[in-house]
Amino acid sequence: MRILISNDDGIYSPGILALAKVAARFGEVRIVAPDVEMSSAGQAITSSRPLTYKHTRIGDFEAFRVNGTPADCVALGAYNWEKVDVVLSGINLGHNLGNSMWHSGTLAAAKQAVLLGLRGIALSAPADDDEPKYDAIQPWLEKVLALLLPDAGLSLVNVNFPKKPTDMCWARQSVRHYDGKVIPGQHPLGWKFYWFTVTPMQAPDEGTDRWCAEHGYVSMTPLRLDLTNEQELALAQARHRLG
């Protein structure tokens, strides 16, 4: 099995090496990741300038750094390495739960894999002020990959690890309303800047990815690229007959 690994935290993030070490037990690994942090880049691709693909080494793994987005990295990685079987993205420094899926660069790398006809798995873990420690989740990471990698029926999966996992669960996406806040500030030289922050307004429902993570479960959420709201489509077709 050929496993292409990317992320949005940058090629020197400790999470990508931790993921590569475990993934190497399941197949041949190559790392292709942004040369700088590209968090919250979403599904952006670079079309206004050329991209570079520079060889480097991360631990004992062959790796390439790209001056582009996570989606760029997967596209170039798959182009330059034939017969890739699956793309793993992560381990992200911070959860990608609920609404954060919309702008996550980590998940975008996995989605780009699916757009290319490959399989994609995004993996995220909590981040705090300390140096990330992956020892606690490493056995669970191996369990997750042992479960998901052989299952060709799962094309796109979003995985989130709690700090101290106790079990695994299948979960649906938590969709909660957020209170968006714009916080203005001023640079010492005089120009204005703004911070955008969000605060969850609702508790997560049981069985969602947020609920699972908050209760010590490794949450695994199968996703799809088709955003069609089937129920509203059927209602619209019934109410407004066209053609």
Sine and cosine of phi, psi and omega as CSV:
sin_phi,cos_phi,sin_psi,cos_psi,sin_omega,cos_omega
0.00,0.00,0.74,-0.67,0.07,-1.00
-0.99,-0.15,0.84,-0.54,-0.09,-1.00
-0.88,-0.47,0.91,-0.41,0.07,-1.00
-1.00,-0.08,0.78,-0.62,-0.06,-1.00
-0.90,-0.44,0.73,-0.69,0.05,-1.00
-0.65,-0.76,-0.08,-1.00,0.07,-1.00
-0.21,-0.98,-0.11,-0.99,0.13,-0.99
-0.86,-0.52,-0.03,1.00,0.00,-1.00
-1.00,0.07,-0.13,0.99,-0.02,-1.00
0.97,-0.24,0.42,-0.91,-0.16,-0.99
-0.92,0.40,-0.38,0.92,-0.02,-1.00
-0.99,-0.12,0.19,0.98,0.07,-1.00
-0.92,0.39,0.67,-0.75,-0.01,-1.00
-0.90,0.44,-0.41,0.91,-0.02,-1.00
-0.92,0.40,-0.54,0.84,-0.05,-1.00
-0.95,0.31,-0.58,0.81,0.05,-1.00
-0.94,0.33,-0.66,0.75,0.03,-1.00
-0.87,0.50,-0.65,0.76,0.03,-1.00
-0.93,0.38,-0.68,0.73,-0.03,-1.00
-0.88,0.47,-0.63,0.77,-0.02,-1.00
-0.88,0.47,-0.65,0.76,0.01,-1.00
-0.98,0.22,-0.66,0.75,-0.02,-1.00
-0.88,0.48,-0.51,0.86,-0.02,-1.00
-0.89,0.45,-0.30,0.95,0.07,-1.00
-0.96,0.28,-0.22,0.98,-0.07,-1.00
-0.92,-0.38,-0.15,0.99,-0.01,-1.00
0.14,-0.99,-0.18,-0.98,0.01,-1.00
-0.99,0.13,0.74,-0.67,-0.14,-0.99
-0.90,-0.43,0.67,-0.74,0.20,-0.98
-0.70,-0.72,0.65,-0.76,-0.02,-1.00
-0.96,-0.28,0.77,-0.63,0.13,-0.99
-0.69,-0.72,0.91,-0.41,-0.14,-0.99
-0.57,-0.82,0.29,-0.96,0.01,-1.00
-0.89,0.46,0.54,-0.84,0.00,-1.00
-0.98,0.22,-0.24,0.97,0.10,-1.00
-0.69,-0.73,0.20,-0.98,0.00,-1.00
-0.90,0.43,0.71,-0.71,0.01,-1.00
-0.77,-0.64,0.60,0.80,-0.02,-1.00
-0.85,0.52,0.60,-0.80,0.03,-1.00
0.89,0.46,0.40,0.91,0.03,-1.00
-0.97,0.25,-0.23,0.97,-0.02,-1.00
0.87,0.49,-0.55,-0.84,-0.08,-1.00
-1.00,-0.03,0.35,0.94,-0.06,-1.00
-0.87,0.49,0.62,-0.79,0.15,-0.99
-0.83,-0.56,0.40,-0.92,-0.05,-1.00
-0.99,-0.14,0.89,-0.45,-0.02,-1.00
-0.82,-0.57,-0.09,1.00,-0.09,-1.00
-0.99,-0.16,-0.05,1.00,0.00,-1.00
-0.41,-0.91,0.34,-0.94,0.05,-1.00
-0.96,0.27,0.37,-0.93,0.01,-1.00
-0.93,-0.37,0.48,-0.88,0.08,-1.00
-0.94,-0.33,0.44,-0.90,-0.08,-1.00
-0.71,-0.71,1.00,-0.04,-0.19,-0.98
-0.95,-0.30,0.74,-0.67,-0.02,-1.00
-0.95,0.30,0.63,-0.77,0.10,-1.00
-0.47,-0.88,-0.08,-1.00,0.10,-1.00
-0.74,-0.68,0.68,-0.74,0.07,-1.00
-0.86,-0.50,0.95,-0.31,-0.12,-0.99
0.87,0.49,-0.78,-0.62,0.02,-1.00
-0.99,-0.11,0.20,0.98,-0.15,-0.99
-0.96,-0.27,0.61,-0.79,0.13,-0.99
-0.94,0.34,0.73,-0.69,-0.08,-1.00
-0.57,-0.82,0.37,-0.93,0.04,-1.00
-0.68,-0.74,0.66,-0.75,0.03,-1.00
-0.94,-0.34,0.62,-0.78,-0.11,-0.99
-0.82,-0.57,0.67,-0.74,0.04,-1.00
-1.00,0.04,0.85,0.53,-0.05,-1.00
-0.44,-0.90,-0.30,-0.95,-0.09,-1.00
-1.00,0.03,0.19,-0.98,0.09,-1.00
-0.84,0.55,-0.65,0.76,0.03,-1.00
-0.90,0.44,-0.64,0.77,0.09,-1.00
-0.85,0.53,-0.69,0.72,-0.06,-1.00
-0.88,0.48,-0.68,0.73,0.00,-1.00
-0.92,0.38,-0.67,0.74,0.01,-1.00
-0.88,0.48,-0.72,0.70,0.01,-1.00
-0.94,0.33,-0.61,0.79,0.01,-1.00
-0.89,0.46,-0.68,0.73,0.02,-1.00
-0.94,0.34,-0.54,0.84,0.02,-1.00
-0.93,0.37,-0.63,0.77,-0.10,-1.00
-1.00,-0.04,-0.02,1.00,0.00,-1.00
-0.66,-0.75,0.98,-0.21,-0.12,-0.99
-0.93,0.36,0.46,-0.89,0.13,-0.99
0.88,0.48,0.67,0.74,0.15,-0.99
-0.92,0.38,0.70,-0.72,-0.01,-1.00
-1.00,-0.07,-0.63,0.78,-0.10,-1.00
-0.44,-0.90,0.52,-0.85,0.08,-1.00
-0.93,-0.36,0.79,-0.61,0.13,-0.99
-0.95,-0.30,0.71,-0.70,-0.01,-1.00
-0.84,-0.55,0.83,-0.57,-0.02,-1.00
0.69,-0.73,-0.35,-0.94,-0.10,0.99
-0.97,0.26,0.84,-0.54,-0.07,-1.00
-0.94,0.35,0.57,-0.82,0.07,-1.00
-0.99,0.10,1.00,0.09,-0.05,-1.00
0.82,-0.58,0.52,-0.86,-0.02,-1.00
-0.93,0.37,0.46,-0.89,0.20,-0.98
-0.83,-0.56,0.99,0.15,-0.10,-1.00
-0.89,-0.46,0.46,-0.89,0.14,-0.99
0.84,0.54,-0.76,-0.64,-0.08,-1.00
-0.92,0.40,-0.33,0.94,0.00,-1.00
-0.91,0.42,-0.26,0.96,0.07,-1.00
-0.86,0.51,-0.48,0.88,-0.09,-1.00
-0.92,0.39,-0.57,0.82,-0.06,-1.00
-0.91,-0.42,0.07,1.00,-0.05,-1.00
-0.92,0.40,0.83,-0.56,0.13,-0.99
-0.95,0.30,-0.49,0.87,0.05,-1.00
-0.88,0.48,-0.77,0.64,0.01,-1.00
-0.92,0.38,-0.53,0.85,0.01,-1.00
-0.87,0.50,-0.61,0.79,0.04,-1.00
-0.89,0.46,-0.66,0.75,0.04,-1.00
-0.93,0.37,-0.62,0.78,0.04,-1.00
-0.91,0.41,-0.60,0.80,0.03,-1.00
-0.88,0.48,-0.58,0.81,0.06,-1.00
-0.86,0.52,-0.71,0.70,-0.02,-1.00
-0.91,0.42,-0.62,0.79,0.05,-1.00
-0.88,0.48,-0.44,0.90,0.01,-1.00
-1.00,-0.04,0.09,1.00,0.00,-1.00
1.00,0.07,0.24,0.97,0.02,-1.00
-0.96,-0.28,-0.03,-1.00,0.11,-0.99
-0.98,-0.21,0.50,-0.87,-0.03,-1.00
-0.69,-0.72,0.69,-0.73,0.05,-1.00
-0.74,-0.67,0.85,-0.53,0.05,-1.00
-0.98,-0.20,0.68,-0.73,-0.06,-1.00
-0.75,-0.66,0.76,-0.65,-0.06,-1.00
-0.68,-0.73,0.44,-0.90,0.00,-1.00
-0.61,-0.79,0.34,-0.94,-0.04,-1.00
-0.89,0.46,0.49,-0.87,0.09,-1.00
-0.84,-0.55,0.66,-0.75,0.09,-1.00
-0.71,-0.71,-0.25,-0.97,-0.08,-1.00
-0.97,0.25,-0.29,0.96,-0.02,-1.00
-1.00,0.09,0.23,-0.97,0.12,-0.99
-0.88,0.47,0.77,-0.63,-0.05,-1.00
-0.83,0.55,0.68,-0.74,0.04,-1.00
-0.85,-0.53,0.83,-0.56,-0.08,-1.00
-0.96,-0.29,0.07,1.00,-0.03,-1.00
-0.87,0.49,-0.63,0.78,-0.07,-1.00
-0.93,0.36,-0.52,0.85,-0.05,-1.00
-0.99,-0.14,-0.15,0.99,-0.07,-1.00
-0.83,0.55,-0.72,0.70,0.04,-1.00
-0.88,0.47,-0.56,0.83,0.00,-1.00
-0.97,0.25,-0.55,0.84,0.09,-1.00
-0.88,0.48,-0.68,0.73,0.03,-1.00
-0.90,0.44,-0.64,0.77,0.03,-1.00
-0.90,0.44,-0.66,0.75,0.00,-1.00
-0.89,0.45,-0.74,0.68,-0.01,-1.00
-0.92,0.40,-0.60,0.80,0.04,-1.00
-0.90,0.44,-0.51,0.86,0.02,-1.00
-0.99,0.16,-0.70,0.71,-0.16,-0.99
-1.00,0.05,-0.61,0.79,-0.10,-0.99
-0.87,0.49,-0.66,0.75,-0.01,-1.00
-0.97,0.24,-0.23,0.97,-0.11,-0.99
-1.00,-0.01,1.00,-0.06,-0.02,-1.00
-0.93,0.37,-0.22,0.97,0.01,-1.00
-0.98,0.21,-0.17,0.99,0.03,-1.00
-0.97,-0.26,0.96,-0.27,-0.11,-0.99
-1.00,0.04,-0.53,0.85,-0.06,-1.00
-0.56,-0.83,0.87,-0.49,-0.06,-1.00
-0.72,-0.69,0.71,-0.70,0.07,-1.00
-0.96,-0.28,0.86,-0.51,-0.10,-1.00
-0.89,-0.45,0.72,-0.70,0.05,-1.00
-0.75,-0.66,0.77,-0.63,0.01,-1.00
-0.99,-0.17,0.71,-0.70,0.20,-0.98
-0.97,0.23,0.07,-1.00,-0.01,-1.00
-0.89,0.45,-0.71,0.71,-0.03,-1.00
-0.78,-0.63,1.00,0.06,-0.06,-1.00
-0.89,0.45,0.57,-0.82,0.09,-1.00
-0.88,-0.48,-0.34,0.94,-0.02,-1.00
-0.19,-0.98,0.01,-1.00,0.04,-1.00
-0.87,-0.49,0.44,-0.90,0.06,-1.00
-0.50,-0.86,0.49,-0.87,0.18,-0.98
-0.99,0.11,0.69,-0.72,-0.11,-0.99
-0.62,-0.79,0.45,-0.89,0.14,-0.99
-1.00,-0.09,0.27,-0.96,-0.01,-1.00
-0.93,0.36,0.69,-0.72,0.11,-0.99
-1.00,0.10,0.87,-0.50,0.03,-1.00
-0.92,-0.38,0.96,-0.26,-0.05,-1.00
-0.84,-0.55,0.46,-0.89,0.10,-1.00
-0.97,0.23,0.56,-0.83,-0.02,-1.00
-0.83,-0.56,0.51,-0.86,0.08,-1.00
-0.99,-0.12,0.98,-0.18,-0.02,-1.00
-0.98,0.18,0.72,-0.69,-0.01,-1.00
-0.78,-0.62,0.69,-0.72,0.13,-0.99
-0.96,-0.28,0.87,-0.50,-0.04,-1.00
-0.94,-0.34,0.93,-0.36,-0.03,-1.00
-0.99,0.15,0.39,-0.92,0.08,-1.00
-0.48,-0.88,0.03,-1.00,0.00,-1.00
-0.65,-0.76,0.78,-0.63,0.04,-1.00
-0.94,0.35,0.50,-0.86,0.04,-1.00
-0.82,0.57,-0.44,0.90,0.02,-1.00
-0.99,0.11,-0.07,1.00,0.14,-0.99
0.93,-0.37,-0.35,0.94,-0.04,-1.00
-0.99,0.15,0.51,-0.86,-0.08,-1.00
-0.99,0.10,0.50,-0.87,0.14,-0.99
-0.65,-0.76,0.20,-0.98,-0.08,-1.00
-0.65,-0.76,0.66,-0.75,0.16,-0.99
-0.96,-0.28,0.70,-0.71,0.09,-1.00
-0.95,-0.30,0.84,-0.55,0.00,-1.00
-0.79,-0.62,0.40,-0.91,0.04,-1.00
-0.74,-0.67,0.57,-0.82,0.01,-1.00
-0.78,-0.62,0.85,-0.53,0.03,-1.00
-0.86,0.51,0.66,-0.75,-0.03,-1.00
-0.96,-0.26,-0.18,0.98,-0.08,-1.00
-0.72,-0.70,0.53,-0.85,0.09,-1.00
-0.96,0.26,0.51,-0.86,-0.02,-1.00
-0.96,0.29,0.54,-0.84,0.07,-1.00
-0.97,0.22,0.52,-0.85,0.04,-1.00
-0.87,0.49,0.67,-0.74,0.00,-1.00
1.00,-0.04,-0.07,1.00,0.06,-1.00
-1.00,0.01,0.21,-0.98,-0.03,-1.00
-0.89,0.46,-0.64,0.77,0.02,-1.00
-0.90,0.43,-0.68,0.74,0.01,-1.00
-0.88,0.48,-0.70,0.71,-0.01,-1.00
-0.88,0.48,-0.72,0.69,-0.02,-1.00
-0.90,0.44,-0.62,0.78,-0.01,-1.00
-0.94,0.34,-0.33,0.94,-0.02,-1.00
-0.96,-0.28,0.29,0.96,0.13,-0.99
1.00,0.05,0.19,0.98,0.00,-1.00
-0.99,-0.13,0.56,-0.83,0.24,-0.97
-0.98,0.22,0.91,-0.42,-0.04,-1.00
-1.00,-0.01,0.68,-0.73,0.04,-1.00
-0.79,-0.61,0.89,-0.47,-0.09,-1.00
-0.87,-0.50,0.95,-0.31,0.12,-0.99
-0.93,0.38,0.71,-0.70,-0.04,-1.00
-0.83,-0.56,0.15,-0.99,0.10,-0.99
-0.63,-0.77,0.37,-0.93,-0.01,-1.00
-0.99,0.10,-0.39,0.92,0.00,-1.00
-0.95,0.30,0.93,-0.37,-0.04,-1.00
-1.00,-0.01,0.10,0.99,-0.06,-1.00
-0.85,0.53,0.77,-0.64,0.14,-0.99
-1.00,0.07,0.99,-0.11,-0.13,-0.99
-0.87,0.49,-0.64,0.77,-0.04,-1.00
-0.91,0.42,-0.73,0.68,0.00,-1.00
-0.94,0.34,-0.52,0.85,0.08,-1.00
-0.88,0.47,-0.72,0.70,0.01,-1.00
-0.90,0.44,-0.65,0.76,0.03,-1.00
-0.91,0.41,-0.67,0.74,0.00,-1.00
-0.90,0.44,-0.64,0.77,0.02,-1.00
-0.91,0.42,-0.58,0.81,0.00,-1.00
-0.96,0.27,-0.62,0.79,-0.05,-1.00
-0.98,0.19,-0.57,0.82,-0.12,-0.99
-0.79,-0.61,1.00,0.09,-0.02,-1.00
-0.97,0.26,0.81,-0.58,-0.06,-1.00
-0.90,-0.44,0.45,-0.89,0.09,-1.00
0.99,0.16,0.00,0.00,0.00,0.00
